[in-house]
Amino acid sequence: MATTVKLSDELIKDARRFGEVYSRSIPKQIEYWSRIGKIAEENPDLSFDFITAILMARQEAREGDATPYKFGSSS
């Protein structure tokens, strides 16, 4: 569902700058920040690096590019 919202010029400017660096559109950059912020609020003990590592691992699993970890295996 698309909704029009009013955002500050400063937020748009920052989203444009970060979006350019990470090859995201302004809306996608803001969505990314929103997603990370929501996860961080729900899990205050997790670091940003840990959150992004979890998101990357989930995407790799979706793409079939992950192998299960076998506990108790020495090799």
N, C-alpha and C positions, 0 to 999 in steps of 0.2 A: 504494500500500500504506500503510495507516494504521498507525501504531505509537504506543503510549502512551509518553511520556517524562516524567521528572520534571524540572521547571524551577524555578529559584529564584523566590521571591516578587518579588525586585527586577526580574528580567527580565520577568516577567508585568506588573508595575506599569509598567515603561518601555514595553512593547509596547502596553499599553492606552492610555497617554498619546499615544504617537506614532500609534497606530492611529486614535484619535479625530481627530487633526489631519489625517491623510491618508485618512480614510474607509476604513480597513481593519479587519478583525476582528483579534483578538489572534493567532490562528494565521496569518492572511495577513501580518501585520506581521512575525512571526518568520520566515516563509518568505521574505519580501522581504529581511530582513537577512541571512539565510543565503545567498540567491542573490547578493547584492552582495558579501558576504564571500568566497564561493567564487571569483567572478570576480576580485576584488582579489588574492586569494592566487595565482591562476593568472597574473595580469598585474600584477605589483607596480609597474610603471612608469606605469600608468594612474591618473589622478585619479578621485575619486568622480564629479565632474561629467562627465568623459569617459565613464565607464562608464554613467551614467544616460542620457547623450545617445545612446550606441550602442543601449541598450535601447529608447529612444523611437523611434529611427530604424527599428529592426527591426520594431517594432509598427506603425509607419506603413506600412512596406513590405508587411506582412502584410495590412493593411486596404486596400491599393491606393492609398494617399495619399502616394505618393512618385514622383518623376520621376528617371530616371537622369541622372547628371552626364556631360556630353560634354566630354572633354578636348580642349584646343586650340580650343575655341569661344570667340570673343570676345563673343558676345551671349547 
